Amino acid sequence: MSEKEEETLLKNTTHEERHQLCAVVRQLGSKLSGLMFVCGILVLAFGVYLLLVPQDPVLSVRINIIFTGAMGFVAILNIICGLLLLLGED
């Protein structure tokens, strides 16, 4: 192969890989967006519940651990979604 043919092949391969990556990002992005929306609603509802209902001192430690874990899960999803958005930019 000549150098020009190799360069053309490399350009075609890079374009094809970018196209495939964008397709995967679109599929994952929609699913992760839905998951983020549902998790956000659940964390909001759980937070409102914690504010409105008087807590039992024995259970409050466990509820706070669960709430903190849920907030951490949403934070990790937020980071993943942000990275996918950056990856899908042209």
Contacts in CASP RR format, 6 or more apart in sequence:
PFRMAT RR
TARGET T0000
AUTHOR 0000-0000-0000
METHOD contacts of the structure
MODEL  1
MSEKEEETLLKNTTHEERHQLCAVVRQLGSKLSGLMFVCGILVLAFGVYL
LLVPQDPVLSVRINIIFTGAMGFVAILNIICGLLLLLGED
1 9 0 8 1.000
21 87 0 8 1.000
21 88 0 8 1.000
22 88 0 8 1.000
25 84 0 8 1.000
25 87 0 8 1.000
25 88 0 8 1.000
28 84 0 8 1.000
29 81 0 8 1.000
29 84 0 8 1.000
32 77 0 8 1.000
32 80 0 8 1.000
32 81 0 8 1.000
32 84 0 8 1.000
33 81 0 8 1.000
35 77 0 8 1.000
36 74 0 8 1.000
36 77 0 8 1.000
36 78 0 8 1.000
36 81 0 8 1.000
39 70 0 8 1.000
39 73 0 8 1.000
39 74 0 8 1.000
39 77 0 8 1.000
40 74 0 8 1.000
42 70 0 8 1.000
43 67 0 8 1.000
43 70 0 8 1.000
43 71 0 8 1.000
43 74 0 8 1.000
46 66 0 8 1.000
46 67 0 8 1.000
46 70 0 8 1.000
47 67 0 8 1.000
50 63 0 8 1.000
50 67 0 8 1.000
55 63 0 8 1.000
END
